[in-house]
Amino acid sequence: MKYIITLTAILVYSLTGMAQDFTKAMNTAKTAYSGGKLEETHFALQQAMQEVDLIVGKEVLKLLPQKIDSLSINEKDDNVASNVGYVGATIHRSYGKPGRKADLSIISNSPLVAMMNTFLNTPILGGMMNDGKTKTVKVQGYKARLEKQVGSTDGTDGYQLQIPLGSALITFKVDDCTDTQIQDMINTIPLQQIAKLIQ
């Protein structure tokens, strides 16, 4: 148990110089563990891991481009939030404006990853779910699900890409685009670097 606590501390300090909430949670965990209070230790470690997930999420945002195609970043929409149950984080960034907008979400430790991998890697299941609007594509070496999203009021179509990346799920949605355009746009996002951070 002491090795896990030490390893977690090293990980966080390598990501950022200072993390007061993390330090507080780790100190609480050490004190609780020394006193034989395993339930309190477990809770404090969960809080520390939540801080690690938030720090990693902020590092992922730094890797994302400021502009995709002709769409500029909406910095006010940048968000990193803890997932329910202290497991993973949700990272969000948007580009453009209503009418022509792109949204990128990354959910670490997503429960949907196993299901998505099943559809992508089992041809018969993937075929059963194919309604003519979805297909499997490769993005930077990763299998992904590309889905056409028919426009509702303005008559323009968009696309959504879902890419399982280890235990994380990346969802990239672009309004008013073609399947080729969304694949060109996603290729500007450094998926391999993101994968190294969130694994």
JOKA-V616560 format. One record per backbone hydrogen bond with DSSP energy under -1.0 kcal/mol. NH is the residue of the N-H (numbers start at 0). CO is the residue of the C=O. If there is no record, write none. Layout:
# JOKA-V616560
nh=NH co=CO
nh=NH co=CO
This chain:
# JOKA-V616560
nh=4 co=0
nh=5 co=1
nh=6 co=2
nh=7 co=3
nh=8 co=4
nh=9 co=5
nh=10 co=6
nh=11 co=7
nh=12 co=8
nh=13 co=9
nh=14 co=10
nh=15 co=11
nh=22 co=18
nh=23 co=19
nh=24 co=20
nh=25 co=21
nh=26 co=22
nh=27 co=23
nh=28 co=24
nh=29 co=25
nh=30 co=26
nh=31 co=27
nh=32 co=28
nh=33 co=29
nh=34 co=30
nh=35 co=32
nh=36 co=31
nh=37 co=35
nh=40 co=36
nh=41 co=37
nh=42 co=38
nh=43 co=39
nh=44 co=40
nh=45 co=41
nh=46 co=42
nh=47 co=43
nh=48 co=44
nh=49 co=45
nh=50 co=46
nh=51 co=47
nh=52 co=48
nh=53 co=49
nh=54 co=50
nh=55 co=51
nh=56 co=52
nh=57 co=53
nh=58 co=54
nh=59 co=55
nh=60 co=56
nh=61 co=57
nh=62 co=59
nh=67 co=70
nh=70 co=67
nh=72 co=65
nh=73 co=93
nh=76 co=73
nh=77 co=74
nh=78 co=91
nh=80 co=89
nh=82 co=87
nh=85 co=82
nh=89 co=80
nh=90 co=105
nh=91 co=78
nh=92 co=103
nh=94 co=101
nh=95 co=71
nh=96 co=99
nh=99 co=96
nh=101 co=94
nh=102 co=172
nh=103 co=92
nh=104 co=170
nh=105 co=90
nh=106 co=168
nh=107 co=88
nh=109 co=166
nh=112 co=109
nh=115 co=111
nh=116 co=112
nh=117 co=113
nh=118 co=114
nh=119 co=115
nh=120 co=116
nh=121 co=117
nh=125 co=121
nh=126 co=122
nh=127 co=123
nh=128 co=124
nh=134 co=145
nh=136 co=143
nh=138 co=141
nh=141 co=138
nh=143 co=136
nh=144 co=161
nh=145 co=134
nh=146 co=159
nh=147 co=132
nh=148 co=157
nh=157 co=148
nh=158 co=173
nh=159 co=146
nh=160 co=171
nh=161 co=144
nh=162 co=169
nh=164 co=167
nh=167 co=164
nh=168 co=106
nh=169 co=162
nh=170 co=104
nh=171 co=160
nh=172 co=102
nh=173 co=158
nh=174 co=100
nh=176 co=156
nh=181 co=177
nh=182 co=178
nh=183 co=179
nh=184 co=180
nh=185 co=181
nh=186 co=182
nh=187 co=184
nh=188 co=185
nh=190 co=188
nh=193 co=189
nh=194 co=190
nh=195 co=191
nh=196 co=192
nh=197 co=193
nh=198 co=194
